[in-house]
Amino acid sequence: MTFSKNPSGKLPASAGRIRSVETTGKRRYKDVCAVSRALFLLSVSPVCIAEPLSAGESFETLRSVSCEDIARQTADAFDEADSDAPRFFQTAAGTVKGVVVVAHGLNIKPSKMGAPGAEGTLVALLLDSGYHVVRVTLAGHSGSLERMKTVSASRWLSDAYVQYSKAYCEARKAAVPVYLVGFSLGALVFEALMNTETETPVQFEKAVLFSPALALKNTARAAFALTPLLKPAAVIPSKSPAPYRAQKGASPAAYQALFALEDQLCAARFAHSNIETLLFIDPDDELISMSALRKRIAEYGLSRWNTVAVTNSGARSAPRYHHLIIDADCAGEDTWRQITARMADFFSSPAEDAAPRGF
C-alpha cells in the first residue's frame, strides 16, 4: 500500500508550511512544548509515501496528503475480521444524520466503545440514532503489547488523520456533517489534530468528550513524568477494569506521547477547538482535574464548551474507576440515561455557525 502525491504532480500548498504559534512567558512546560514544535520543522518529503501504513507513517509526510487520497489508498485498514481494528459501521436508519468519529482512551479496547447491537454502548447508541460511525483504533491498542512500546505522538496523529479521512469521505458522500465522540486520550488526539495544519483541514460540526486528557492532575502528571527514567520495555499497570484493557498496561512511550500532545495543544492555544462541545467528567476523576479543565476552558476562550459533572457511583464494573464513564456498565444505569439523553438533545439541536478555519 502506498500514498501518492496529488495528480498534478505538485506538492500541496500546505506542505512544509509551518503554522505560527504564539508563545508567552506564562506557558507551562515550555521546554516540552519547544520539542513538540520542533517536530513540525521536520522536512516534508516531495515524493510518494512508500512505507506501509502498518509500519507507522510519519505524520510530517502524511499531513500533506488529502483526505480523499488517504481514504482511497487505506480502505483495507478497516478490518472486519479484527474486533479491535478500525471499523466503519453504517446505520440501518432510513435517513443518515451524520458520521461520528468515536475514539477510545489510553489502553482501552477500541471494541469497548461499542458495536452494532451492543446495548449500553456509544457506538450502538449512535447507530440506532441514525449516524454512521468510524470507530478509531490508535497504535498499541490492538495486537501484541510490543506495539504499545513504540507508539509516539506522530504515529497517533497519523492514525487519527487516516481514520478521520474515512469519516470525511463518507460524510461527503452522504452530504452530512462529521462529529467527534472522544474519550480521554482519544479526545486529546483529535483536539490536537484539529489544531494541526493538514492538507484537508480536520473539522467537526460538534464534539462530545468524555474525561478528556486535556488537564491532567498535577499528581498524575508528576508520577507519569518519571516514565522517561523507565526502560522502554517497562509496563505501567492500568487501573481500569480488566475487561476494558487493550493491554496489561501502558508503556512509557505512550505516556510521553500523551504529554507531547497535551503540550502541543496548549502551544496552539486550542485555536480551532471552540466548536459546540459537550463534556462529561466525574469530579472524582483520578487523572483529570475538573477545576484545571474549567480554568483551561476559560484561559483559551472555549465559550462554546459545556461541562457536565456526572458520577459513576452506580457502576456495575469493578473496580470502580471514576475516569471510565463510556458505557452503561462503567457509568451506571442512571448516569448512562443522563448522558444519552444529553447527547440526543445535543446532536439534534441545530449547530451554531462556526468561525472560518485558517492557519
Secondary structure, DSSP 8 states (H G I E B T S, - for coil): --B---TTSS--TTTT--------TT-TTHHHHHHHHHHTTS---SS-B-S-GGG---HHHHTTS-HHHHHHH-GGGS-TT-TTS-EEE---SSS--EEEEEE--TTB-GGGG--TT-TTBHHHHHHHTTEEEEE---TTSSS-HHHHTT--HHHHHHHHHHHHHHHHHHHHHHT--EEEEEETHHHHHHHHHHTS--SS----SEEEEES-TTSB-HHHHHHHTTGGGS-TT--EE--S-GGGBSSSEE-HHHHHHHHHHHHHHHHTTTTT--SEEEEEE-TT-SSB-HHHHHHHHHHTT-TTEEEEE---TT--SSS--TT--SBHHHH-HHHHHHHHHHHHHHHHS----------
